[in-house]
Amino acid sequence: MKKFLKVASIVLVIAMIACFAACGGNTDADTNNGDTTEAPKAVLTMATNAAFPPYEYKEGDAYAGIDIEIAQAIADKLDMTLEIKDVEFGSIIGGVQSGKFDMGIAGMTVTDERLESVNFSTSYATGIQVVIVAEGSDIKSLDDLKGDGSMKFGVQQDTTGDIYASDTIENGGYGEDNVIRYKTGADAVQALKAGKVQAVIIDNEPAKAFVAANEGLAILDGEWTKEDYAIAIAKENTELLTKVNDALAELEDEGKLAEIIDKYIPAE
C-alpha cells in the first residue's frame, strides 16, 4: 500500500510539472503571439465645404487644400484619426454646436454672430475678400459698387461675404434685396458668367482660382474687406479648444503652418 502511494505521488508530481510547463507555454504564446495590432485611435471629425480652393477642395475622391492639411497636422499632434465630412457651409456651425462634428474648418471667419453659437481657435490664416466682375464691365473699381438696385451681387450663402453684403447701405452693405445667395462660390461665379449677377464677393484665393478657370472674368483692384480664419469648436468642448490651440502654436513655431500655406499660396 505504501509503495502504491509512493508511486502515485510520483505520478502526481510529474503531472503537475507537465501541467505547469504547458500552462506556462500557453501564457507565453498568449502574450507573444505576434499580434502587434494597436488599439484604434480616437477620431477627430472635421466639417468643411470642399468647394473653396485652395483652402478645401476635392481631387478625385481625395480632399486637398490648406485647411485639410492643417486639420491633418492637428490630428497628428493629438494622435487622432482625422475624419472629413463635406457638408453645406451653412450647416457647419450648427453641426459643431450640436456635437455632430468636433470642429469646423472651412475658411471660416470669426464673427460676433457665430461666437454666440461656438468658440473659435486662435487664427491660423488671414483672408481678404475681393470682388469678381465680368471683363469689360462698367464696374471698374470698388467705388462703382452700388446698393441702389442697379446691381445684383452673388455670394456663397452664410459666408461673411453674404453677411456683410446683405447688410444695409448705412452699415457698408448693399441691401438684402440686391444680394443673391448660392450654395457654393462656384455657383455664384457661374451666375456671374450667365449675367444673373453683376459682381461676386468672395475670398481672394478662391477668387483667383475661379478667374483662372473661367475666361472673361476679372478681380477688381483692392480689398473689399480683410478678416482672420479660425477653427469652430463647441462651447462646452473647452478641452479640445485648448488642445487645438496648443497644436496650432506648435505648428506655427515649427514653421509648418507657413509651409502649408506657402504650398498653396506662393509668395508673389
Buried (B, 14 or more C-beta within 10 A) or exposed (E): EEEEEEEEEEEEEEEEEEEEEEEEEEEEEEEEEEEEEEEEEEEBBBBBBBBBBBBBBBEEEEBBBBBBBBBBBBBBBBEBBBBBBBBBBBBBBBBBBEEBBBBBBBBBBBEEEBEEBBBBBBBBBEBBBBBBBBEEBEBEEBEBBBBEEEBBBBBBBBBBBBBBBBBEEEEEBBBEEBBBBBBBBBBBBBBBBEEEBBBBBBBBBBBBBBBEEBEEBBBBEEEBBEBBBBBBBBEEBEEBBEBBBBBBEBBEEEEBBEEBBEEBBEEE
